[in-house]
Amino acid sequence: MTIANPFAQRSSLDYELPPFALIKEEHYLPAFYEGCTQQLAEVQAILDTPGAATFENTIVALEKSGQMLMRTLLVFFNKSSSDTNDAMDKIEEEMAPKLAAHQDAINLNPALYARIKSLYDNRESIGLNTEDAWLLERYYKDLIHAGAHLSESQRDRLKELNEELSKLETQFSKNVLADTNDLAVLVDTIDELDGLSENEIASAAAAAKDRGHEGKWLIGMVNFSGNPVLDSLTNRALRKKIMQDSLLKGNRANENDNKPVILKVVKLRAERAKLFGKNTHAEHVIAVQTAEHPDNVHAMLRKIAPAAVRNAQAEAQDLKKSAGTEIESWDWGFYTEQVRLEKYNIDTSKMRPYFELESVLTNGIFFAANKLFGITFKERPDLVTYHPEARAFEVFNEDGSKLGLFIGDFYTRDSKRGGAWMNNLVDQNFLFNQLPVVVNNLNIPKPPAGKPTLLTFSETTTLFHEFGHALHGLLSQVKYPRVSGTSVQRDFVEFPSQVNEMWILWPEVVENYARHFETGEKLPQEWIDNLDAASTFNEGHATTSYLAAAILDLAWHSLDSEEAAKITDVEAFEAQAIKDYGLDFAPVPTRYRSTYFSHIFAGGYSAGYYGYIWSEVLDADTVDWFKENGGLQRKNGEHFRNTLLGRGGSIDSMQMFRNFRGRDSKIEPLLKRRGLL
């Protein structure tokens, strides 16, 4: 490895921002392989250390290992998810199984396990502080969860399973992106787009032109079932085509068909769970989450599901009255907007001019963060990021000291996977004295040059949500990279981001950002009041759609190895799983069908998609706390920051919540919020 590779050493740029101006595709694989070699040598040096294992020569040494590899991976996976191409896909296909094997070489090393176990067994007598003790526990339990305690033959089989699964998960993701792009709907005449805003039509024309169809309009697919344009598009036939195509992603018996991939993944995950001594993959995964066991998840979801479906059915009857006909899935959004207007005098399409991206970001999201945490933001156009559309903002503490760097990448493109997410490019930690560099990726349609970016209320919500993740990373104040920022249990990670959504309509915040992009007029108070009054409107649909996906995830991952081997029909299994839970209601499709459910088949949410609503229990309870204590005040922000956000994963997640709230969580605030009481 020569010094010419930009990953060979820590970046000398501000905040250790990766040197994107120097990074080329040919750098990734050499840096990856060299990083693996270096970390294996560092681990071997730990094992060769003379004398007894200590926290410093084992756990801290492990925390310090693999720096070059981590630099490479953080940059690569952010780039591959937000701006991929054929070359990047090939690199990922090569890298994924090798990375799985590398991680297994460390996690399944019996000598390393014995060394860490000796520390764990004597943890009470070695004088560790709270954070160190928790880190030791995390390492020990993570190794157990990875299979370090298994026999040699079991570990060998586990390595094979992990490698094969990594290949399949990469293939799944590649198939979804390719099929999502391929299923975009080309529209020949502007008349067919009646109901869409001038901005939406211009965006569709620009998208078509980018694909070589100048003079036509392109409606791109999104990662979930349905499409935002269905809310306003008057052409029912076109609505039907868009909805039906959206449900076909990865399910067309073509080169992007994910059904064979799913069947293999489910079988291999079930076999792996059996190696771990668990009945199912869900049992294995949830054992280390705050829920602890699938039964606890089902106990909560079954409190919610019947009421959610009843509400959805009642909503459908309201829509039917407005439509004068039976409601299909492609009608739901369109007539929902009409009924919303009739019942609550809310026309969300008229709100878009008040949700202009720059104002939402600067006068809304950054403003609320400043009021709560005292932090400020300064755009740094001089900093080179991984894509011309990705913008860097310097973040400062109240005293003017540097806090970190925030990168916003807001627009959709064919090279970006669907959805919205947060990534880290640098994890905050005191071990290496590093400040955080965090990224928010969204998929907002890009307007033509010179036109404003006008957001839907849903897109505004997503922006606030994802920035909640960014705050979790930016406000981290921990010693070790392993527990930095969002490195908490999977079913806890959505909690802080959901809390941040509460500020969208908070009076002081909405008054500051929701202004007409041309006139500067404030969003009318009547509309805000109506939005509040309609807060539970359409929650039956939203909850049913989400729960169907959560149940689908649990169903796939609650199969033992014998049951998994018998499944041959993905669509039939999916339909039966949703029906068995009483969530089968045709006008409300599951938010994700199996073949494009990237969260669980290509991401880190397998047997964990329930975590959104599990976290929402904590979120709703926390929102109540803020309201009870005066809302958007520095003292409240400091309490939230000091007891929870700043702690990352350095202590037990639920203990953090208790430290913040003063008690265990209650489910009633969530049921009330979703109109289920």
N, C-alpha and C positions, 0 to 999 in steps of 0.2 A: 504494500500500500504506500503510494507516494503521497507527499504532502499536498499534491495538486488536487487530491480528492477533497471537496469542500466539507465532507463529513468527518475527515480525519482528526479534526480538533474542534474545540468549542468555538462558536462564532465570536468574532470580535466586534460585531455590530451592536447597536443599542439593544438592550434587553436580550442579547444573544439570539436575536431574530436570525433564523437560518439565512445564509447568503444566497437567496434565490437567483440573483443575477448570475451567479457562478454555477448553480446546480443544473446539470444536464441529465437526461435519461440514462446515459451510459455510466453515470456515477453510482446509481442505486445498487446494482448487483455486486460490484466490487466492494462497496462500503458495507453492504449487508454481510457478505461472506467474511470479510476482515473483522467486522464487529462481532460475529459469532465466534470466530477463532479467538479473539481477544477475551471475550467473556468466559469461554471455556477454560482458557489459561488462568484467568483470575479466580475462577471457582476451584481449579486444581490447586492453586496457590493457597487457598483457604484450607483445603483438605491436607495440604503438606505442612501447614503451620505446626511447629513443634509444641508440645504441651497440651493442656486441656483447652477445650473450646471456651471462649468467652463471648459475651455479647458484642464486644468491639471487634474481635478478630473473626467473627463469623457473621452475625447479622448485619453490623455496620459495613463490614467488608462486602457482603452481598449487595447491600444498597449502593455501594460505590462501583460495583461491577457493571459491565455492559453499557457504558456511556455512549460509545460510538454507535453501537447497535441501536440504542434507544433514539439517538439523534436521527438516524437514518429512517427508522420505522415511523416516527412521529411525522416526519415530512412526507414520506412516501404514501402512507395511508390517507393523510389529509388530501394529498394531490390526486390519488387514484379515485377517491370518492367524489371530489369536486371538479376534476378536470382531467378525465382519463382519455386514453386513445388506444389504438391497437398495440402499440409498443408497451405502454404501461400495463395493459391487460396481460401481455405475455410475461412481463416481469413478475406480475403478481401471481400468475399461474406457476411460475418457477419458484417464487419465494415462499408461497403459502405452505406447501408441505415441508420445505426445508426449515421454516420457522417453527412449525409444530414439532419437528424432530429435535431442533435445537432446544426448545423449551422443555421437551421431555428429557433430554440429556441432563438437564439440571434438576428438574422437579422429580425425576425418577431415579436420581443417583442415590443408592443405598447408603453410601458413606456420608453424604451431605445430610441425609435424613437422620442418620444416627447422631450426627453432631448436633443438629438442631433439637432433636428429641432429648438429648442429654441436658441441654440448656432449659428446655421447657419443663422437664421433670423436676428441675431444681430451681425453678423460677422464683419461688418464695424466698430463697436464701441468697440470691445474688445481687440484691440491693438495687433493683431497677426502679426508675420513676414510672409514672403512669403511662406516658407516651411510649417509652421503651418497652415496657411490659406488654402493651397492646401490640406493638410491632412484632415482638417475639411470638405472641399468640397467633397473629395473622400468618406469619411465615409457617409456623408449625401446622396450623389447621389447613392452610392452602396446600401444603405438601401432602397432607392426608387426603384432601379433596382431589388432588391431582393423581393420587395412587402410589405415593412413595412407599407406603407400607406393604404393598402387594408382593407376591412371590416373583421370582425372576421370570418365570414363564408368563405370568399374568402381565408383568410390566412389558415384556416383549410384544404381547398381543395388543396391549394398550397403545404402544407406540405406533403399531400398524393402523389401529383404528383412528387415532388422532391425525395421522398423516392423510389417510383417505378422506376423513371428514373435512379437513382443511381444503382439499382439492374440490370436493363437492360444494362446499360453501362458497368458494370463489366462483365456481361455475354457475351456481344459482344466481349470484349477484350480477354476473356478466349477462346471463340470459334475460334477467328482468330489465336491465337497462336497454338491451338491444330490442326486446319486444315492445317495451314502452315507447321507444322512438319509432318503431315500425308501425305501431297502431295509431299514430297521430292521424286525425281525420282531416282530409283535404276538402275544402269547401269551394265550389265553383263560382257562386254568385253572392254578392253582398246582401241581397234580400234574405238569404237563408240565415243571416246573422242578426235578424231583427231582435231587438231587446238588449243586445250587448251595447256597452258604452262606446263612445268614439275612441277612447283609449284602448279598450279591449280589441276593437276591430283593427286598429292600427297595429297593435302588437301581433295579431294573427296574420296580418299582411306581411309584416316584417319577418315573422317566423317562416312563412311560405317562401318568401324571397330568399332567405338563408338556405332553404332546401332546394332552390332552383325552380320554384314555381311562382315566378313573379306574375302578378295579376290575379292570384288566388289567395285563399286564406287557410291557415293551418291551425287546428285546435290540438294542442299537444296533450298527451296523457299525463296524469299525475300518478303518484305512487299508491294512492288508496283507491277504493271503489268510488266511482262517480267522477265528477269534475265541477269546479266552481262555476263554470259557465252555465250549468244546468239550472242555476237559480234564476236566470233572467232570459235565457234563450226561448223565444216564443215558438219556434219551429219544433213541433213534437216529434216528427220523424227523425230530425237531426239529433234531438235530445236522446231518443231511443238508441240511435246508432252509437253515440258517444258513451252512454252508460253501458251498453252491451259490449262494446269494444274494451271498455275499461275493465270489465269483469273477465276478459279473455287473456289478460297479460300472462305469458308463460304457460299457456294452456291451449295451444293450437296445433299440436302434433307436428311442429316444425323444428328447425335446429335450435330454437330457443325454448323448447318444451321443458318445463321444470317438473313434470309429474314423475318421470323416472328418477330424477335427482332426489325428490322428496322421499320416495319409497326407500332409497338407499340410505339416506341420512337417518331416517327414523329407525331403520333396522340396526344401523351401526351404533346409534346413540343408545338404543335399548340394550344391545350387547355390552356396550361399555358400562352401563349402569349395573348390569349383572356382575361384571368384574368387580365393581366397587362394593358389592354386597347389598345393593339396593334393588328393589323390585322394578323401578322405572327411572327413566331420565329425570322426570319431574321430581321424584323423591330426592335424587342425588343433588340436583341444582338447588332446590328450595331449602335443603337442609342447612345451607350456609347463608340463607337470606333471613330477613327479620321475621318472615312468615313461618319459617322452620319446617313446615310440612304441608303438602298439597291439601290435606283435610282442612287446615286452617284457612286456606285461600277459598276453598269451596264453601266453607261455613259463612264467609262474608259475602261471596258472590251470590249465594242462594238467598240471602236477605234482600238483594237488590234486583235480581233478574225478573221475578214475577211482576213486580210493580213497574219495572221498566217497559216490559212488553205490553202491559195493560195501558200504560200511558201512550205508547206508540200506536196502539190500536185506536185509542180515543182520538189521537192526533189525526190518524188516517181518516176517521169519520168527518172531522172538521174540514179536512182538505177535500174530501169527496163532495161536501156541500158546496164548496167554492168552485170546484171543477165541474160539477154536474156529471161526473163519470167516475168509474173505479180508478183508484190511484195506483199507478205502477211506480217502480223505483225511479224511473227517469222523469216522473212528474213531481216527485216529492219536493225537491228544492224549489221548483218553479211556483207551485201552489202554496208552499210554506211562506214564501215571500208575500204572496197575495193575502194570505190569512193574517200574517204578521201586520200587514198594512191595515187590514180591516179591524183587527182586534186591538192593536196597540199603536196604530198610526206610525208605523216604522217602515220606511222604504230604504233598505240598506244600500241600494244602488245610488241613492241621492247622497249618501254619507261619504262616498269615496273621495270627492274633492276636499273633504275635511281631514282625510288621512293620507297626507302626502309624505312620502318616505323620509325626506330630510327632516321634516318637522316632527314626525313620530319619533325618529331616532334621537335628534338633538334636544327637542323641547319636551319630549315625553319620557323616553327611556333613560337618557342621560340625566334629565332633570330630576326624575324620581330617585335615581341612584345618588344624586348629589344631596337631595333633601334627606335621604335615609342614612347615607354613609359618609357624606361630606366629600365624596370623590369627584374629580373633574376630568374632562376629556379634551384632548387637543389632537386634531387630525394631523397626520404626518405623511403628506403626499410624497415626501422625499424618500420614504422607505419603500424598497422594492419587495412586493409580495409575490405569491406563487401564480397570480393571474391579474391582468390589468384591472379587472373589476373588483378585486379584493382590496379593501381600504383599511389602512392602519390608523389606529387612534392611540395616542399615549394617554395613560391613566395615572392620575396623581392623587395622593392622600390629601387630606384637608390642610396639612401643614406644608404642602408643596413638594413633599418627597415622592419619589417615583414608586408607583404601585405595580404597574405592568403594562402590557400592550394588548389591545383588543383589535381583532381583524374582523371586519364585516364583509361577507361575500353573499350578496342578497339575491342576485338574479339567476333565473333558470337558464340552462344551456344543455345542448344534447350530450355534452361530455360530463355532465353532473348527474349523479344519481338523485332520485326523487326524495322528497321529504325535507326535513329541516333538522339540523343537529349542531352540536358543539364539539370541537376538537381542541386538543392541546398541542402546541408546538414546543413549548417549554413548560415544565411543571414547576410551580413554586416550591422551593425547599431551602432550608437554612444549611443543609449539609454541604451543598455546593454554592450557597449564596446566590441562588437563581430566582429572578422575578418571573411571574407567569406571562406566557404569550398564549392567548386563547383565540379561537376562531368560531364565529357563528356562520353557518351555511344555511341559506334559505332558497326557495325556488319561486321567487316573484317574477311574473312575466315582465320582460324588459320592454319599456316603451320605445318608440322610434326616437332617434336623436333629437334633442331639443324639447321633448315632451316630458311632463312631470310623471313621476311614478306614484300613481294613486292606488292606495291599498284598499282591499276589502277589510271589513271589521275582523274577519277570520285571520287574514294575513297580519293584521295589527296585533292580534292576540298571539299569533305564532312568534312574532318579533319579540314581544315582551317575554314570552315563555323561554325562548332560546337564550335571551339575555340573562334570565335567571340562572341558567347553567353557567353562562360566562361569569356572572358574579361569584358563583361558587368557586370557580377557578381563580378569579382575580383576587378575592378576599382571603384566600387560603393563607394560613400562618402556621405552617408545620415544619418540623425538622427534616422529615424523610420524604423522598419522592414517592415512595410506595403508597403513602396515605394522603397525597396532596389533592386538594380540590374535590373533584367529583369521584374520587376513589373510595366510594362507600358501597355498602351492599346495594345490589341491583334494584331491589324493590324500595329503596330509599332515595335513589338518585333523582327521581323526577320531582320530589317534594319541594326543594327550594325553587325550582323553575316554575312550578305551578303557583307557588306563593306570589311570585313576581307579577303574575297576571292580574292580581287584585288592583294594581295601580292604574289600569287602563281607563277606568271611569271614575277614579278618585277625583273629587272636585278640583283640587288644586292642580292636579296633573292634566286632566282632560282639558281644562280651561287654558292651559299653557300650550298644548300642542295641537289640539283638534280645531284647526282654523282653515277656512276656505283658502285654497292655494292661490286664488286670484284676488279675492276681495279682502282676505284677512279676517272675515267674519267668523265669530266663534260658532262651534257646533251648537245649535239651538238647545237651550236647557230642556225644552219640552221633549226633544229627541232623546236626550240623556236620561231623563226621567222615564221615558217609555222603554228604553233599553233595560233599565233597572227593573221596571214592572214586568218586563217580558223575560226576565232572567231564567225562568224555568220553562219558557216556551220552547217546544221541539226537543226537550231533554229526553223524552221517551225514545225518539229516534236516535239521538246521539248516544244514549246509554246502551240501548239494545244493539246498535251497530258495533260499539266498542266491546261490549260483553261477548258478543258472538265471536269476535276475533280472539279475545282472551280465553274463551272456552275452547276454541279450535286449537289454540296453542297447547293448552293443558291436555286436550284429548290426544293429540299426536304424541305427546311426551309422557302420557300415562299408560302407554302400551308396554307390556313386558316383552322380552325378546321373542317368545313364542307367538304372542298376538301380533307383533309387528311383522313377523315373517308371513302372516296370512293375508295381510292387506295388499290388495292388487288394484283397487279402484279408488283413486284419490278423491274424485268428486263425490262418490257415494259415501265414503267415510266422512268427508266434510259435512255433507248434508245431514247424515245421521247424528253426528256429534252435536250439531246445532239444534236439531230437533229434540234430541234426548234432554236438552237443558231447557226446552220450552221457548227457545229464542228464534224459532223458524217463523218468520213473518215476511213473506215475499217482497212487499214494498220497501223493506229495510234490509238490504244485503249486508253481510258482514263487512266491516271496515276494510279488512284484507282477506282475500281468498288465499288459499294455501299457496298457489303457484306464484304469487307476488308478495308473499308475506316475508319480506326481507328481514324484518326484525328478528324473526325466529329461525330462519333457515340460512341467513347469511350474516346476521349481526349477533349481538351479545344477549339477546332477549329470549332465547329458547327456554321454555317453561317459566318465563318471566314477564310476559306481556301484561299479566295481571297487575304488575307493579305500578302502572299509571293510576289505577283507581285505588290500589293499596296506599300509594303515596298521597292520593287526594284526601284520604281520611285525615292524615296529618296536616295537609294543606288547609282544608276547610276549618279545622280546629285552630290553626295558626292565624288564619284571616280573622277569626272571631277574636283572638287575643289582640291583634293589632287594633281592631275596632274598639275593643274594650279599653285600650290604653292610649287612645288619641291618634292612632293612625300614622300618618307620614311625619314622624318626628325623629330627630337624631338619636334621642335616648332609646327609642324602640329599635332603630337600626343598629345601634351599638350593641344592644342586648342580643339581637338576632345574630350579629356578626361574631360577637365574643363567645357565645355559648354554642353556636351551631355552624354558621357558614365558614368561619375562620378555622374551625377544627378539622375540616376535611374528613378523612377516615381514621383520625388518630385515636378515637375512642369508639366504643360501641354506639351504633347509630341510634338505637332507641333510648340509650342513656343520654345522648345529646339532646334528643327531643324532650326528655323529662327535665333536663337541665334548663332548657329554654322555656318550656310551658309550665313547669312546676308540678306536673302530674302526667299520667299516661293519657294517650289520646282517646277521644270518644268519637263514635261513628255518626251520632245524631247531626252534627253540622253538615256532613256530607249528604246525608239523606234529605235534609232540608234544602240544601243548595240545588240538588238535582230533582226536587219536587217529588220525592219518593216517600215522604212521611204521610 
